[in-house]
Amino acid sequence: MISSHYEQIAEKFWSLPQKPGEEDNRDRLFMDDQILHAHLEREIESRLKGVKTILDAGGGTGRFSIWLAKMGYQVTHLDLSLPMLERAKSNAKAAGIEGRIAFVHGKLTDLSAYGDNSFDLVISLDAPVSYTWPKHHEVIQELIRIAGIAIVLCVSNRLGGFPGCFNPLRKVPFLLDENDPDSAMQWYVWEKANAENWEPNFAAADHLLTKGMYDDPERTLEEMKNGGTPWPVTYLFRPEEIQEHFQAANLQDIRLAGPGALARTLPGDILRKLLYTEAYREPFLERCYRFDSEPSVCGMGYTSLVVSGGKWKEVPDTP
Ligand SMILES: C[S@@+](CC[C@H](N)C(=O)[O-])C[C@H]1O[C@@H](n2cnc3c(N)ncnc32)[C@H](O)[C@@H]1O
């Protein structure tokens, strides 16, 4: 089946040996990642009432599963990539909670092993759902089905990504230290140095806005067939697409947010001061959370769109 080819592309890409290290380093290198991370922690915390069991679907190296297991929740961490799972296990061991997380090598496109309401809380963060095109809509429905109390999704943001089509310097304000030798940092430094050669691609921008993708999936498939390891096909959502799924499933208290909406209005030096002055950091992150959670700016976040909802009007104390 053609759709499984696309998942193989995602599996090959996320299993590259450098991926676990890159994921572990993101918060250290990039301020937008810190803001997203802080936003997601706040969003998850607001959904923990009555929760004992959690599925982290596409859990990567354990940024959230380890944090939640440390707080005492029973966490299942599922991921497509074996190197990501191995790193998550060693991170869990280093955090002293080895054995308190169930690690599963699995796919978001096949959650049939889990019955309805299997986990109190289901989270899928930093875009695993966006890599399941063309099954992304079914995957959202499945994640909602297996969530008993609440769900927090973070997917790629179409309207947030669009301005990047016209700005080769989009990441520059978020780079913490351009002298850091890390290869991911040096890639953005190279991009900045070569910005004068940049030309806008209006057709690609239009394709993103109308189809929700940066590239033609056929081209990605071709690159994979030719032995390459392309960036997986990524579907960037409009806010209302996910909202419709949540409404159709009768979810309550649906919240949409665009983390990075406030931060992207600020120059890098100011952002650095706000995040790296102890007295400013938490108050600033709190304001980011509040501003970025305004429904009218959610499409204008940076790369991510966050949608969360609950299955109950009022969560009972013992569900
Ligand atoms: C950007 S990482 C985010 C990891 C983690 N959620 C976080 O926020 O730190 C995306 C993760 O999704 C996983 N992934 C991508 N497609 C998947 C699929 N179809 N099924 C399960 N996991 C998938 C990748 O292996 C990778 O670990």
The ligand as a MOL file (V3000), in Angstrom:
LIG
                    3D

  0  0  0     0  0            999 V3000
M  V30 BEGIN CTAB
M  V30 COUNTS 27 29 0 0 0
M  V30 BEGIN ATOM
M  V30 1 C 10.1100 15.7940 16.4510 0
M  V30 2 S 10.0750 14.2560 17.2460 0 CHG=1
M  V30 3 C 9.1370 14.6840 18.6850 0
M  V30 4 C 9.3750 13.7470 19.8470 0
M  V30 5 C 8.6480 14.0760 21.1530 0
M  V30 6 N 7.2130 13.9640 21.0130 0
M  V30 7 C 9.0340 15.4430 21.6700 0
M  V30 8 O 8.2110 16.3660 21.6120 0
M  V30 9 O 10.1690 15.5870 22.1250 0 CHG=-1
M  V30 10 C 8.9070 13.3020 16.2780 0
M  V30 11 C 8.8300 11.8490 16.7300 0
M  V30 12 O 7.7130 11.2270 16.0710 0
M  V30 13 C 8.0800 9.8970 15.7460 0
M  V30 14 N 7.2020 9.4390 14.6470 0
M  V30 15 C 7.1220 9.9470 13.3980 0
M  V30 16 N 6.1970 9.2820 12.6840 0
M  V30 17 C 5.6740 8.3270 13.5020 0
M  V30 18 C 4.6930 7.3120 13.3400 0
M  V30 19 N 4.0390 7.1340 12.1880 0
M  V30 20 N 4.4280 6.4870 14.3950 0
M  V30 21 C 5.0890 6.6470 15.5840 0
M  V30 22 N 6.0400 7.6020 15.7860 0
M  V30 23 C 6.3260 8.4230 14.7640 0
M  V30 24 C 9.5350 10.0270 15.3260 0
M  V30 25 O 10.2020 8.7740 15.3610 0
M  V30 26 C 10.0560 11.0340 16.3570 0
M  V30 27 O 10.5600 10.3840 17.5010 0
M  V30 END ATOM
M  V30 BEGIN BOND
M  V30 1 1 1 2
M  V30 2 1 2 3
M  V30 3 1 2 10
M  V30 4 1 3 4
M  V30 5 1 4 5
M  V30 6 1 5 6
M  V30 7 1 5 7
M  V30 8 2 7 8
M  V30 9 1 7 9
M  V30 10 1 10 11
M  V30 11 1 11 12
M  V30 12 1 11 26
M  V30 13 1 12 13
M  V30 14 1 13 14
M  V30 15 1 13 24
M  V30 16 1 14 15
M  V30 17 1 14 23
M  V30 18 2 15 16
M  V30 19 1 16 17
M  V30 20 1 17 18
M  V30 21 2 17 23
M  V30 22 1 18 19
M  V30 23 2 18 20
M  V30 24 1 20 21
M  V30 25 2 21 22
M  V30 26 1 22 23
M  V30 27 1 24 25
M  V30 28 1 24 26
M  V30 29 1 26 27
M  V30 END BOND
M  V30 END CTAB
M  END
